């Protein structure tokens, strides 16, 4: 009888330890997601200048490289369902607004973008999240002036 009771209590204790470990790991994951997302969410619905947009583009490119996000034949990052990040810019032109991906800005030259748009105002108009992981998926900036 004592041996059976000891086994049952041991199973319950091990089960409780496993549940606590699961909850702890889950909370750590959620905190990491919040921390990573905060780096982009601080720009939500705010007006920033071109140098800030450059910082965000560099951060997204760095994140994609660290996470091993693949590129297609055109050099564009291939979106995955977990941790890829895209930055899009809606730029004003005489023909109307045009959308550019961060890869286009990088390919044309970040220094050229900074030189031409460093003091131009942009507004963060949209942030999207990966459904599976809740990490930032895409952030969109709109040029407010020419």
N, C-alpha and C positions, 0 to 999 in steps of 0.2 A: 504494500500500500504506500509506504514512504517513498519507495523507488519510483512508482508511477506518478505520485504527486510532484516529486523532484523533476521528473522529465517534463511534465506539463508546465511547471513554473519556468523551467529553462527555456522551453519553446516559446512561451509568452514573452519572456525577457528578450530573447533573440529577436522575436517579431517586433517588439517595441523599438529595439535598437535600430533595426532595418528601416522602420517607418520614420524614425527621427532622422536617420541619415538621408533618406529620400527627400524629406521636407527641407532639410538643410541644403542639400545640393540644388534643389529646385529654387530656393530663395537666392542662392548665389548666382544661378543662371539669370534669374529675373533682374537682379541688381546689376549684373554685367550688361544686359540688354538696355536697361535704363541709362546706364553710364554712357554707353556707345551712342545711343539715340540722342541724349542730351547735347552732344557735340554738334548735332545738326538742328535739333529742335529749337535751340536758342535763336535761330534766325526766322522762325515761323512768323509770318505776317509782319515782318520788320523790314524796314528799308535799310539797305547796306550799300556800300560803294564797291566798285570793281575789284579793289584789292581784297576785300572780304570774300567776294565770289571766287577769286583765284585761290585763296586759302582753302575754301570748301572743295574746290575741284581737286587741288593737290591732296587733300585729306581723303577724298573718295578714291582717287587713283591709288594712293598708298594702301588704303584698306583693301581694295580689289587685288592688288599685287600680293599683299600679305596673305590673303585668303585664297590665293591661287585661282582667281576667276579667269576663265579662258576668254580669248578674243576670237572673233570671226575673221574671215578673210579680208574684211575691210578695216580691221583694227578696232572694232567696237567690242566692248565687253559684252559677253553673253550672259544675260540675266539668268540667275538660278533662283531656286525657291527658298534660299536660306539666308545668304549674307552678301549678295552682290549689291553695289550702290551705284546709282546713276545720278548725274547732275545734268539738268537741261536748262538752257538759256533761251528765253524768247526775246529776240533782239528786234528793235525797230529798224525798218528800212523804208525807202521810198515806195517800194512795192507792197508794203504791209509787213506785219510781224513774221519773222522766220525763226524756226526752232533749231538750235544747235546743241549737240551732245558735247559732253566734256571732252570726249576723244577728239572732236573736231577742233576745239580750242587748243588742246595739247598739241595736236598735229600742226596747226598753224603757228604755234609758238606762244607759250604762256607769257613770255616777256613782251611780246607784241600786244597781247591782250591787255596786260597791265599798262603799257605805254598809252594805249588808245582809250581805255575804259576805266582807268584807276579812280577817277573822281565822278564817274557816272553812277547815278542811283539805280539800284535794282531792288525789287521787292520779292521776297519769298512768297510765292502764291500757292504752292501745293507741296505737301509731303505725303508720300505713300509708304506703306509698310508691307513687308513680306507676311502673308497670311500664316504661314507655318511657324515662323520664329519670332515675329513681331519686330525684327530689326528694320531699320530704315531701308527702303528699297529705292526710292527716287525722291529727289528734291528739285523743285522747279523755281527758277528766278526769272522775273520779267523786267526788262529794261524800262525805266520810267521816263527817260528823256534821251534826246540824241545829242 
